[in-house]
């Protein structure tokens, strides 16, 4: 569940400041180490490290950053999944996790191309995993000469998943949607900014999100990944972060905790639920991505194209936020999973990603583990 920080602040801010007035606690701290990888990107002299320093900025589900790499062979990067960073309840077959790994590989490829390296991928060289990911390599990437730069790469430092309400007075022009969709290279993509479609998908997205919230194990999976306040974020720069003066104060005063977020009678739960619905309800268009089959290789391809769509939207100043709830494969979501496929893929195929688009505020970067923390045998 993606919380809108702006909405929560507008509702709770005044009361929280008053509650903290007598604590003497300094509430202006912001994460530093947790966002340092964004400024460190591209500063490494070794080509693979330089490419990887950009790749770790790629989008991924719940910001789990599920990648680890081995640089033990010259001119190669072996990518593995960290099986401790899966999402067994909302992503029981790790489809979204593999899509995130595809995003990682595409950003790495683009970064290497900027330095004149062509990267070729040998996907799942030791065999294709089934329903459960394991410790076999996801990909072996080989660096060689001949890479050509990609214009989308310039947007990597500015790409965000915009988890704030969109401006409902600013429509997204159809030609901008078309330009975004043109960035996909392999997968089938579509979208709509028509009023009727927007209204339908707003309601549908809200229903799917409500199911995720009302299913205890799927909601708790998100809440367990809350990082509230700078201390938690610096200690674990992954998951769903809440930083800034107000959230820092809420953390130290106990007004916003994982326990209160799970308590359906608490202000934190009630206002948090309103906040996430403010996102689905302000969508100004939607886009989606389909693959004909649903192999692990298809999922990697989906991730590679997905980050390209996100970068293309960034270049045009359009905000984008995945709304993956209806695509989640657990029993309570089955009816909505079937509905979204009937509507978007009536001739067959798998809807891999679905997102809302629109214009929203500037938002800060998401925390990241430093590159060194993602190297095997470092």
C-alpha positions in Angstrom: 0.0 0.0 0.0 1.6 3.3 -1.1 0.9 6.1 1.4 0.6 9.7 0.2 2.8 11.7 2.5 1.3 15.0 1.5 -2.2 13.9 2.4 -1.2 12.5 5.8 0.7 15.7 6.6 -2.2 17.9 5.7 -4.5 16.0 8.1 -2.2 15.3 11.0 0.5 17.9 10.8 -0.8 20.5 13.1 -1.7 18.1 15.9 1.6 16.4 15.6 3.6 19.6 15.9 1.7 20.5 19.0 2.2 17.1 20.5 5.9 17.4 20.0 6.3 20.9 21.3 7.4 19.9 24.8 9.8 17.1 23.7 12.7 19.2 22.8 13.4 16.7 20.0 15.0 18.0 16.8 12.6 17.1 14.0 14.4 18.6 11.0 16.6 15.6 10.2 16.4 14.0 6.8 18.1 10.8 5.6 21.6 11.3 4.2 23.3 8.0 3.8 20.1 6.4 2.6 19.8 8.8 -0.4 23.6 9.0 -1.1 23.5 6.4 -3.8 21.6 8.8 -6.0 24.5 11.3 -6.0 27.1 8.5 -6.1 25.7 7.1 -9.4 28.3 7.3 -12.2 31.2 8.2 -9.9 33.0 4.8 -10.1 36.0 4.3 -12.4 35.4 0.6 -13.0 32.9 0.3 -15.9 30.7 -2.4 -14.4 30.6 -0.6 -11.0 29.6 2.6 -12.8 26.8 0.9 -14.7 25.6 -0.8 -11.5 25.6 2.4 -9.6 22.8 3.6 -11.9 21.1 0.2 -12.0 20.4 0.2 -8.2 18.2 3.3 -8.7 15.7 1.2 -10.8 12.1 0.9 -9.7 11.2 -2.3 -7.9 8.2 -3.6 -5.9 7.9 -2.1 -2.4 11.4 -0.8 -2.8 12.8 -4.2 -1.8 15.9 -3.8 -4.0 16.0 -7.6 -4.4 19.2 -7.7 -6.5 22.7 -8.9 -5.6 25.6 -9.2 -8.1 28.8 -11.1 -8.5 31.7 -9.4 -10.3 34.1 -12.4 -9.9 34.5 -12.9 -13.7 36.1 -10.1 -15.8 33.8 -8.1 -18.0 30.7 -9.9 -16.6 28.0 -9.2 -14.0 26.1 -12.2 -12.6 22.8 -11.1 -11.2 21.0 -13.0 -8.5 17.8 -12.5 -6.5 18.0 -12.0 -2.8 15.4 -14.6 -1.7 15.1 -12.8 1.7 13.5 -9.9 -0.1 10.5 -11.5 -1.7 6.9 -10.6 -1.1 5.2 -13.9 -0.5 1.7 -12.6 0.2 1.2 -9.8 -2.4 3.5 -11.4 -4.9 3.3 -15.2 -4.2 4.9 -16.3 -7.5 7.5 -13.4 -7.4 6.3 -12.1 -10.8 6.7 -8.5 -9.7 10.1 -9.2 -8.1 11.3 -10.5 -11.5 9.9 -7.5 -13.3 12.0 -5.3 -10.9 15.1 -7.3 -11.8 14.3 -6.6 -15.5 14.2 -2.9 -14.6 17.6 -3.2 -13.0 19.1 -5.0 -16.1 17.7 -2.3 -18.5 19.1 0.6 -16.5 22.5 -1.2 -16.3 22.4 -1.8 -20.0 21.7 1.9 -20.7 24.4 3.1 -18.3 27.0 0.8 -19.9 26.0 2.0 -23.4 26.7 5.6 -22.3 30.3 4.4 -21.8 30.5 2.7 -25.1 29.8 -0.9 -23.8 27.3 -3.2 -25.4 25.8 -5.6 -22.8 24.4 -9.0 -23.8 22.3 -11.1 -21.4 22.2 -14.8 -20.8 19.0 -15.2 -18.8 18.6 -17.9 -16.3 21.7 -19.7 -17.5 21.5 -22.5 -15.0 17.8 -23.2 -15.6 14.4 -21.4 -15.3 12.9 -21.2 -11.8 9.4 -22.3 -11.3 6.9 -20.8 -8.9 9.6 -20.1 -6.4 12.8 -18.2 -7.0 16.0 -19.7 -5.8 19.8 -19.1 -5.7 20.5 -19.8 -9.3 21.6 -16.7 -11.4 18.9 -14.6 -12.9 21.2 -13.3 -15.6 24.8 -13.2 -16.7 25.6 -9.9 -18.4 28.6 -9.6 -20.6 30.2 -6.3 -21.3 31.8 -5.7 -24.8 32.5 -2.9 -27.1 29.9 -1.2 -29.3 27.2 0.3 -27.0 25.3 3.3 -28.3 23.7 5.8 -25.9 20.0 5.8 -25.2 18.3 9.3 -24.8 16.1 7.9 -22.0 19.2 7.3 -19.8 19.4 11.0 -19.0 16.2 10.7 -17.0 17.4 8.0 -14.6 18.3 10.5 -11.8 14.9 12.2 -12.1 12.7 9.1 -12.3 10.2 8.6 -9.5 7.2 6.5 -8.7 4.9 9.4 -7.8 2.8 8.4 -4.8 0.9 11.7 -4.4 -2.5 12.9 -5.6 -2.4 14.2 -9.2 -3.7 17.6 -10.3 -7.2 16.9 -11.6 -7.3 20.2 -13.4 -4.5 19.1 -15.7 -5.4 16.5 -18.3 -2.8 14.3 -20.0 -2.8 14.9 -23.7 -3.3 11.9 -25.9 -0.1 12.6 -27.8 1.9 12.6 -24.6 0.4 9.2 -23.7 1.4 7.9 -27.2 4.9 9.2 -26.8 5.3 7.4 -23.5 4.0 4.2 -24.9 6.4 4.4 -27.9 9.3 3.8 -25.5 8.4 0.1 -25.1 10.5 -2.2 -27.3 9.2 -5.7 -26.8 6.0 -5.9 -24.8 2.5 -4.9 -25.9 1.4 -1.6 -24.2 -1.7 0.4 -24.1 -3.4 3.2 -22.3 -6.2 5.7 -22.2 -6.9 9.3 -21.2 -10.5 9.2 -22.2 -12.9 10.4 -19.4 -15.0 7.3 -19.4 -12.0 5.0 -19.1 -10.5 7.2 -16.4 -13.7 6.9 -14.3 -13.8 3.2 -14.7 -10.2 2.5 -13.8 -10.3 4.9 -10.8 -13.2 2.9 -9.4 -11.6 -0.5 -10.3 -8.3 0.5 -8.8 -9.9 1.7 -5.6 -11.8 -1.7 -5.2 -8.6 -3.7 -5.8 -6.7 -1.5 -3.3 -9.5 -2.0 -0.7 -9.1 -5.8 -1.1 -5.4 -5.6 -0.4 -6.0 -3.5 2.7 -8.9 -5.7 3.9 -6.8 -8.9 3.5 -4.9 -9.0 6.8 -1.8 -10.8 5.6 -1.3 -8.7 2.4 -1.8 -5.4 4.3 0.5 -6.5 7.1 3.2 -7.3 4.5 3.3 -3.7 3.5 3.1 -2.3 7.1 6.0 -4.6 8.1 8.0 -2.7 5.5 7.2 0.8 6.8 10.4 2.7 7.7 9.2 5.5 9.9 11.6 8.4 10.7 15.2 8.9 9.7 16.7 6.4 12.2 14.7 3.5 10.7 15.3 4.6 7.1 19.1 4.9 7.6 19.2 1.5 9.3 17.1 -0.2 6.5 17.1 2.0 3.3 14.4 -0.1 1.6 10.7 -0.7 2.0 8.2 2.1 2.3 9.8 5.2 3.8 8.3 8.1 5.8 10.8 10.9 6.3 10.7 14.6 7.0 10.0 16.7 10.1 6.4 15.7 10.6 7.0 12.0 10.3 10.1 12.2 12.4 8.0 13.8 15.1 5.3 11.2 14.7 7.8 8.5 15.1 9.4 9.9 18.3 6.0 10.7 19.9 4.5 7.3 19.0 1.7 8.9 17.0 2.5 6.8 13.9 3.8 3.3 14.3 3.4 0.0 12.6 1.1 -1.0 15.4 -1.1 2.0 15.0 -1.2 1.5 11.2 -2.5 -2.0 11.8 -5.2 -0.8 14.2 -8.3 -0.1 12.1 -9.7 2.2 14.8 -6.6 4.4 14.9 -6.2 7.8 13.2 -3.1 6.4 11.5 -5.2 3.7 9.8 -8.2 5.8 8.9 -6.3 8.7 7.5 -3.8 6.5 5.8 -6.6 4.7 4.0 -8.0 8.0 2.8 -4.5 9.0 1.6 -4.0 6.0 -0.6 -7.5 6.4 -2.1 -6.7 10.0 -2.9 -4.1 8.6 -5.3 -6.4 6.1 -7.1 -9.2 8.7 -7.2 -7.0 11.4 -8.9 -5.7 9.4 -11.8 -5.7 11.4 -15.1 -5.1 8.4 -17.3 -3.9 4.9 -17.1 -1.4 2.7 -19.0 -0.7 -1.0 -19.0 1.6 -3.7 -20.3 0.9 -7.2 -21.7 3.0 -10.2 -22.6 1.6 -13.0 -24.7 3.0 -15.7 -22.3 4.1 -15.4 -18.7 7.5 -17.0 -18.4 10.3 -15.6 -16.3 11.9 -14.3 -19.5 8.7 -12.5 -20.3 8.7 -11.0 -16.9 12.3 -9.7 -17.4 11.2 -8.2 -20.7 8.3 -6.6 -19.0 10.6 -5.0 -16.5 13.0 -3.7 -19.1 10.2 -2.1 -21.0 8.5 -0.8 -17.8 11.4 1.3 -16.7 11.6 2.7 -20.3 8.0 3.8 -20.0 8.7 5.4 -16.6 11.7 7.2 -18.0 9.8 8.4 -21.1 7.0 9.8 -18.8 9.7 11.5 -16.7 11.1 13.2 -19.8 7.6 14.6 -20.5 7.0 15.8 -17.0 4.3 13.2 -16.5 4.0 11.4 -13.1 3.5 7.7 -13.0 2.6 5.3 -10.2 2.1 1.5 -10.6 -1.2 0.2 -9.3 -0.5 -3.5 -9.2 -3.1 -4.6 -6.7 -5.5 -6.2 -9.3 -2.6 -8.1 -10.8 -1.7 -9.8 -7.6 -2.2 -13.6 -7.6 -3.7 -14.5 -4.3 -7.2 -15.9 -3.9 -9.0 -12.8 -2.5 -7.9 -10.9 -5.6 -9.0 -13.5 -8.2 -12.2 -11.8 -9.3 -10.4 -8.5 -10.0 -7.5 -10.3 -11.6 -9.9 -12.0 -14.0 -11.7 -8.7 -14.7 -8.6 -6.8 -15.6 -7.5 -9.5 -18.0 -10.9 -9.8 -19.6 -10.9 -6.1 -20.3 -7.2 -5.5 -21.3 -6.2 -8.9 -22.7 -9.4 -10.5 -24.1 -7.5 -12.4 -26.7 -5.1 -13.9 -24.1 -1.8 -12.9 -22.5 -0.8 -11.7 -19.1 -1.2 -8.1 -17.9 2.2 -7.5 -16.3 1.9 -3.9 -15.1 -0.8 -1.3 -14.7 -0.3 2.3 -13.7 -2.0 5.7 -13.3 -0.6 8.8 -14.9 -1.0 12.5 -14.3 0.7 15.6 -13.1 1.8 15.9 -9.5 4.2 17.6 -7.1 8.0 17.0 -7.1 8.9 14.3 -4.6 12.2 13.3 -3.1 14.2 10.2 -4.1 13.6 6.9 -2.5 16.2 5.4 -0.1 18.7 2.9 -1.5 21.2 0.5 -0.1 24.7 1.5 -1.2 26.2 -0.5 -4.1 28.7 -2.2 -1.9 25.9 -3.8 0.1 24.7 -5.5 -3.1 28.0 -7.1 -4.1 28.7 -10.8 -3.4 32.1 -11.6 -2.1 32.9 -7.9 -1.6 
